């Protein structure tokens, strides 16, 4: 994709390069981000520029829409097929696959007659230099050192400061980097899933692709146990997409359940699907429990078509190796909220991490799993070997090993993030990090202080000084040493709520002085919903009031900061 993108935007390409090409662009995005569907829009314009003919206007699917991307995609696909079949009619010897007939499964699944005594410990991935840094296919098993709640017990949200020992990993990172963590499903969910589908978690199987050019999932060993597949690979607690219901309807032996599944997977049934699934955040496992006859009839080879793989979760690194050698720290807000469903909704990765107790050790058991949507006692992690292979492959024979205590280890790897900080020692930095958005700035401040760089200005916001003021003592000590200027906004400590954008306006003269006269860089991290737009609006106001710029000139000044990377953001939905 990168090669295509570079090629299509070469300046010397003739403007008639694509004059014989018809095209259509479908973008999938999230309108809570400032650059909503930026790539789709830019690609559509470029293809037109090169002489291509657009069959349809660009489609902009939006995850934030009440009905999801399908609200835009459904009508667009209907129009697209009409256009395509009008231009390129189907060959007479080919017919359209009728509704209700599924495509063949991607893989065949062959159960082994008995549990093998051993499975290969080598991961099924291409060989790489053993000195290469950890990656998704070869994560490093980092020992969890501490898992500490840093919000007051009376505070509504549980936020954890978690530290890992990365000695011997070869991992190196700078301020602004992110760590990716591969979570796993809760043992209670794995057990329930196997019960509903009638699966024996101890059985082992091998996978065989149906098509020659389709590889087996590289994160799965061969052979693999059902427990390993469900606990480590299948995302059974995510909110399912429409295609999930469509395939279930094809597999259902129950007329009553099939009719309901067909309704939920139809274009007219998207409001019903949103009401049943999307709004209350009902999980795939809960859906299966609501359709028991269908669930019991799901063939095992359809599991990898029904459920996507568990995605790794990214966290801003909240520490510097210069301040904490061989350590990596993250600040994790444990996701938990209530919908109209009885059971609270819980984030898979954050709840799993919060459940791990490094002081208790890690029982060597395949029952290990983090808290997903169900409640229960903390369950520890299953990984034990120091080799990266064990992050991907589990010996089937370990199903029968007696429990044994060991260190709690979490598979992780590091990649660059979206923030890069100036290397010149005399460049000031303004950092705006409300809530857990302060995490990357703690890493930056630690790094800059260790390098003797001053000119660190931090705008931090939270609800209460005594409940969720992260690293208060650390900031105060740095202030005392003259290494940091801290500006706080405690939104709930007065009748009128005060946020970081209000502090920026109040200190507009300082902000303008730093940006315009001292060449400072401005950084923003945190929730993408409202805060980034409000901070940008506050900056524009500062440029007008403190800098004397007109409205258009202030907007152009902000755009110039963004273009030259003196204004950088890292936000998340």
N, C-alpha and C positions, 0 to 999 in steps of 0.2 A: 504493500500500500504506500509506503514511504517513497519507493522508486516511482510509482505512478504519479504521486503528488508532485514530486520534483520535476518529472518530465512534463506534465500537463501545464505547469506554470513557467516553463522556459520562455524567455522573452523573445527568442528568435523564431518561435513557431509561427508559420504563416496563418493568417486569419481565415484561410479557407481549409485548414487542415482537416476539419470534421464536417465539411459541407455535405457529405453523403451519409452522415450518421444521424439516426433518430435516437433520442435518449429520454430518460425520465429519472429524476432524482428524488429519493425518499430519505428524509432525515429523521433520526430519532434523538430527541433531546429532552431537556428539563428547563422550563422557562424560569425557574428560580435562579438560574445562572445568567450572568450578564451577557455572555456570548451564546445565547440560545441558538442551537442548530447552526452555528457559524460555518462549519465545514460544508454542510449541505447547501447553504446559500451561496457560499463562495464558489463551490464546484459548479453549481447551476449557472452562475454568471459566466464562469470561465468557459464552459462548454458552449454557451451561446456565442461568446466572444470569438471562439475558434470556428464558428460556422455551423455548429450542430443545430438540429431542429428539435425543440422540446415538444414531446408528445402531450405533456401536461405541465401546469405550473408545479413548482417544487412543493412537495408535501412535507409539512413540519409536524411530525408526531411529538406530543408533549406528555411527559410522565406526570406533570402536575394537573393535567385535565382530569376532571372527575371520573371520566370513563377511560382514562389512560390514553396511550398513543392510538389505540384503535378508533377513537373518535374521529381522527383525521385520516387514518390509514384505510379504514373500511370503504368510504365513498371513493377515495382516490384509487384504490386497487380495482374497484368495479369499473371506473372509467378507463383505467389503464388497460385492462383486458379487452374491453370493447375496442379501444384504439388498436391494440396489438393484433387482435384477431381480424380486424378489418384490413390492416395492412399486410399481415402475414397469416392467411387462413391455414387452419390445421390440415395436414395431409389426409387424404380420404381414408387411408388404412389405419389412422390413429383416432381414438376417441377420447373424450374428456373423462377423467376418473370420476365416477358418480359420487355424490355425497354419501357419507357413512362407510366408505371403503378406505381403510387406512393404507398408507404406504407400508412396504415390508419393514420389519424392524432393522435397525442399523447393525445390530450384532446378534449372533446366536449365542446362547448361554448353555454350556454343557456342564451339568453337575457331575462331580466325581463320585464314584461308588463309595468311597470312604475318605475320611480326612487324612491327607498325606502327613507323614511324620515331620517332614520339613518342607519349606518352600525356599526358593532362592532368595538370598538376602541382597542380591544385586538389583537395583532399580531398573526398570525397563525404559531407560533413556539413553540417548547417545552419550558416548564417553566424552568427558571433558577433562581439562587439566585439573588434577587434584588440588592445585593451588588457586584455582579460579574462585571468585567470591561466591558465597551461597546465592541460590536462586530459587524460583518456585519449584523446580524439579529436584533441586538439591538444597533444601533449607538447612539452616544450622539449628541444632537443638540447644536452645539457650536455657540455662538454669535460671529459674525464677528466684531472685534473692529476697525481694520484699514485695508485699501486696498490701498497701496501706490506704485506708479511707482517709481522704483529706478534707472532706466536708463534715461539718458538725452533725452529730446524730439527729438533731432536730431539723436539719435541712431536707427539703423534699427530694433532692437528688443525691445518689451515691456516686461520688467521683473518686477514682483510685489513682494513686501514684504507684506504678509498678516498675520494678528495676530488674533487669536481666544481666547475668554474667555472660559476656561474649568473648571471654579469654579463649584463644586458640582458633577463633572462627575465621580470621583473616578479614573480618568486617571493618571497614573504615567509613566514616561519614563526617560531613560538615554540617554546620547550622543550616536548617532548611530541608534536610533529608527526611525521608519518611521510612518507617519500618512496616513491612507487610507481615501479617500473622495469619496462619491457616487454622481456623477454628474447627471444632467437631460438634456433632450432634450429642444431645444429652442421652445418657444411657436409658432413661425412662422413655424417651421418644423412640429410640432404636427398638426397644422391647415392644412398645405399642405398635409400631410400624410392622414389625415381623408378625405379630399376632393378627393384625387386621388383614394382611396379605397372605397369611398362612405359610410363612417362610421359616425355615429352620436356620437360625443365625450361625450355627456351627458348620453348616454344609459349605463345601468349597466348590468352586466352578472355574472354568476357563472361558474366555471370550474369543469369539471369532468374527471378524468383520464380514458383512454380507457383500461388500463391494471391495475390489482389489486395492483401490486408492484411498480407502478409509483406514487410518491407523487406530489401534486400540488406545484408550486413554492412558497416557503415560504415567499418571499418578496411581494407577491400579497395578498391583502385582499379578503375575500369572503363575500358579493359580491364586485365587483370591477367595476369602471367606465372605459369606453374606454379611456378617457383622461388620467386617472391615468396609465393605461397599457402602453400607447404610450409615455407619457412624462417621466415616472419614470422607466420603465422596458425594453422596446424594444430598441435595438440599431439600430436605423433607419438611422444613419449617418456614420456608419462604411462602409468600403470597403467590398462588399459582396464576399463570396467564391464561388467556382464553384457549390457547392451543391445548392446554392440559385437559380442559373439559371436553374439547372436541375429540381428542384421542380416547378419553375414558368412555365417551358415548359410543364410539366404534367397538369398544371391548365389552360393553355391558350386556349381560344376559337377562337383566331385569327390565321389562318394558316400562315400568313406572319410573325407575331411576334413569333409564336411557332417555325417556321423553324430557325429563327435567334437565339432564346434561345437554341435550340438543338445544333446549331453550336457552340455557346459559351460554352456549357457544355460538349462538346465532347472532347475526347483526342486530335484529330487533330486540334481542334479549340482553343487550349490554347494560341497560339500566338495572335490570334484575341481577346481573352478575356483579355490578358495582355495589348494589345493596346487600347482596349475600356475602361477597368475598372482599372486594377492595376497600370499602369504607370501614368495616369492622376489623380488617387485616386478618381474615381467617387464613390459616395455614393449609398447605397441601395435605398434611397429615390429618388435620381436622376435617377437611373435605372428604377424604377417604373414609373416615369414621361415619360421616353422614350418608355415605353411599356404600353400605357394607357388602351388598351382593356384587356390586361392580368391583370393589376392592379385592374381594376374594377370588375374582375371576381374572385379575391382571396377570398375564404370563410374565415370568421373571425376565425374559428377554426384552420386555417392553419398559423395564425400569429406567434404562438409560435414555430412552426416548421421552419418558414422562417427566423426569426430574433433571434439572440442570445440575452441574457440579457446584459444590460449595465454593464460593469465591473467597479469596483472601481479603482481609480487611486492612486498610492503610491507616496508620497513626503517625502524626507528626512526632518526631523525636524531640524530647524535652530536656536533653542534656548534651553536654559537650565532652568529647573524649579528653580535652585539655583539662577539664575540671574533674572528670570522673573516668579515669583510664579503665579500659576493659569493662565498662558498664554502659548500659543503654536504658534510658528511662522514658516512659510514656505516661501521659495523663489521660485516663479513660473515664468518660461519663457512662455509667451503666444505664443502658436504654431499658426503660420500663414505663408503660403507660396503660391506661384502661380504655377499652372501647365498650360497646354494648354487650360484648361477649363476657361471660363470667370470669374466665381465666385472663389475668393480665397479659399484655403483649410484652415480650422481652427480646432484646437484641441477642442474636446468637453469639457473636464473638465477645461483646462486652460482658454479658452475663457469665459466659464460660470462663473468661479471664478472672472475673471477680470471685468465682467459686473456687479457684485454685488456691490452696494454702501451702506455701513453701515450708511452713513450720511443721506441718503434719507429714510431709513426704508424699510420695506418689505410689499407690498400690499398683503392682504390675498385673493389671487386669484389663481384659478387653471391655469391661463394663465402663471404662472411663468415658466421661463426656461432660460437657459444660451445660449449664442451664440454658435452655432455649425458651420455650413458652410455658413450660410446666414448673411447678415449685418442687422443692425437695432438698435434701442435704447436698452440700457441695460434693462434686465428683472430680477426681483428679485426672491428670493427663496420662495417656497410654504410652508415650514415647520414652525410651530408656537408653538406647545405644548412643554412643558418641558419634557414630558414623551417620552421614547424611542419608544413606540408604534406608535406615530405619524410619526416617520421616515419611517414607513412601511405601515401604514394604513391611508387612508383619508376618512372621512365621505362623502358619496355620496351627502348628503344634503348640504355640503359646496359649491357645485356648485352654489347655489342660494344665498349665503351670500353676502352682499354688501362689497366692498373693504374696508379694514381697515389697518392702518399702524401698524407695529410691528417690532421688531428687525430682522435683517437678520441673519438667522441661517442655518448652514451647517451640514449635518450628517457626522460624522467622528468617527474613532476608531484608536487605536494605536497598533502596533506590533513591536517586536524586528527587527532590521535591520541586515545587513551583517557585520557591523563594531562593534568591541568591543575594548574598550580602557583600557590600563593597570591601575590597582588599586594602584600599588606601586608608591609612590609620587616622587621617584627619577628616574623614567624611562622616558627618553626624548621621544617625539613623533615628527616624521616628517610627515607633512600632505601636500599632493599635490592635490589641488582642483582648476582647471581652470574653469572659468565661474560659472554656478550655482552649479558645483561640490563642491564649497566651503561651501555649506549650512551645511552639517553634521559637518564640522570642526569648524564652528562658535559655534555650540552647545557644541562640545568637549572643545574648548578653554574657553568658558564661565564657563563650569563645572569645568575644571581643575584650572582655576584662582580662582574661588570661594572656592576651596579646598586647595588653597595655593600651587598648583603644578606649577613649572616653567618648563623650558626645552621644550617649545612649539615652533616648527619651522614650519612656513606656507609658502609654495610655491603657490602663487596665480597668475593666468594668465587671461588676458582679452584683448580686442582690444585696448581700449583707456583709459588713466588715467582719463580723464574728462568726460567719457560717460558711462562706465560700470564697474567702480571700486567699487564693492559692499562693504559697511561698511568701507570705507577708514578712516573716522574719528575714528571709534572704534578701528581699528587696530593700528592707530598712537598713540592713548592714551595708549593702552596696551604696545606698544613698549616703550613709554616714562616711563612707570612704571616698565619696565624690565620684563614683563610677557610674552613677545612674540618677536620672531625674524621673521620678515616678509621679504620674497624675492619675488619680483614681476617680471612679464614678460608682457610687453605691446606690443603685436605682431605687431600693425600697426603704431607705433610711430617712426619707422626707416625704411630705405629702405629694409633691410634684416629682415624678420620676425623672432621674438624671442618668443619661447614658453617655458613652464615650464621645458621641458626635456633639453633644452639648459642651463637653470640655474642650473639644477642638475649636468650637466657635469662641468660647470664653478666652482661650489662649491663642486667638488668631494672630496676634502680632508676633508671638514667639514662633508659631508655625510658619508664617510668611518669612520671617527672618532666617529660619533654618533652611527652608526650601529655596528661597530666591537669592539670598545673599551668601549662604554658606554651602550650598550645593548638596543639601541633605537628601537622603533617599527615604521614601515613605513606604511602610509595609502594613498590610491589613490581613488579619486571619480571623476566621470564625464562621458562624452560621450564615448561609447564603441568602436567607429569605428576605429580610428587610435591611439588615445592618449595612451591607456594602453600598447600597444605593443611598442610604441616609448619610454615611460617612462621605461619599463623593459629593453629595449635595452640600454638606457642611464645608468641605474644602473649597468648593466653588464659591460659597458665600465668603469664606476667609479671603480668597483671592480678590474678591470685589471690595470688601470692606477694609482689609489691612493692606492690600496691594494696589487698590485704586483701579482695578481693571473693570471693564464693562462686562456684561453678561456673556456675550459671545467670546470675548478675549479670555475670560476666566475659564470657559469650557475648553477653549483651544489650549490654554496653559496646562490644564489637567490632562488633556489628550497627549500633549507633548511629554509630560512626565511619564505617562504610560508607555508611549512609543520608545522612549529612551531607557525604559526599565528602572526609572527612578520612582515609580509607583507600581508596586507589585502586590498581588492578592493571592491568598490561598483560602478558599471557602468551600463549604460542603453543605449539602442539603440535609 
